[in-house]
């Protein structure tokens, strides 16, 4: 495992390769059985540079894994009804197994409505209310990709959340909220922190596990950390900077995710794995 002066780096890039190898093998088997590869469709509204880059990266990973990718790109001024129509069309297409609505969408588009237009069977990004409720209740489902990737990183580095105090900084419906639920399901004591949290540094200092998902560069300072804490930086900001002041945190934490190369690769690995999961489940149900 790569190490720094104090902390061990949680190498998401290396772990994602292992998952991608497994996913590629499953995709090949699906193709031989179904006569076509699994298919992931992405809906991209507008031309946000970060979103465009991210979608292209996902398409490249799909190609490597033997998964067909389809891109529906809509103009920046697209209205909510047009986005819903595109998503519903993909939901009804029997040759599409997974659907991704790239977020964020432009302000005039109702992002939640766009997510809810995805049929639950194809919600491979785990963004619908159905997926969140199932996950929170411990029912097998297609999980939110970044939180699921984080849990697999923790498992890989033998971090058992049971009995530990996990502090989640951020409460977004696709990252902060679901990672807290997944940690709670593994018997962690979970505290959610957000913009209204009083004396945030003092709360963070009690954490055994920190998940930073606030979207502000180097927001979490080294002085906030308890020695030996496990730090998961789920942020990504301009200049390849995370939400944690990495240079300060590495001397205090026991484990830490780098940015880039930590959470990000695992998010894509889970997305593609769940695309194959969805393809297999849909085919099994259709043929039963």
Protein Blocks (a to p, Z undefined) as FASTA:
>chain_A
ZZdfkbccddfklmmmmmmmmmmmmmmmmmmmnopacddddddedjdfklmmmmmmmmmm
mmmnopacddddddfklcfklmmmmmmmmmmmmkbfbdcddddddfklcfklmmmmpcfk
lmmnopafklmmmmmnopacdddfklmmmmmmmmmnopafehpacddedjdfklmmmmmm
mmmmnopacddddfklghkllmmmmpfbdcddehpahkbcfklpcghiacddfbdcehii
afbdfklmmmmmmbdcddehilmmmmmmmmmmmmmmmmmmmmmmmmZZ
